[in-house]
């Protein structure tokens, strides 16, 4: 089956620093990747849709300058949390669509990254 | 805008018994996809089952089956012969056939008692 990896799986950083999270599709090419944020015992909140070779589309209320998304290749998307603050602490999940399966849209999810900002 | 509602924040089931998780949705589209995802304590999202709205036949995957009522906009998940490994948060999700995004419900925590 299709596998999506995320790196790192967890990260602790100091307030004011930037953190980059990578999302990779390991055995398929993904023209579209999605970034979600999840608080404990809550649902996934879509932050942005990342399309290879173009600018990401952000959901309403998500700060573009705070959460930088780059989808430079068909297998890699990155989320950079800039000038992180404790309120950015959360669980970040990416997902990817196989470009060959564009109609049925099975999204394959990464294992998530736990970010803690001190 | 489409919405997905899961009205059961928590459910419990005895091992080997059957449990049904509820999901309703609201949409004006005629073609779409519905999904149930499982999120165990590891927090890895796992696709449990998928239903295409144009198919009248309810999807099944081993012990998991759905009751899809298009007119009522209802999409419940039945888990038969519940196992301890079924304990997880379950999310119902919607996606329009031409859309890009998944719309998730709030989730239902399923506890399995031994």
Interface residues (C-beta under 8 A of the other chain):
Chain A: X32 X34 X38 X41 X42 X43 X44 X46 X49 X91 X93 X95 X103 X104 X105 X106 X107 X109 X111 X112
Chain B: X33 X37 X42 X43 X44 X45 X46 X47 X50 X52 X89 X91 X95 X97 X100 X101 X102 X104 X105 X106 X107 X109
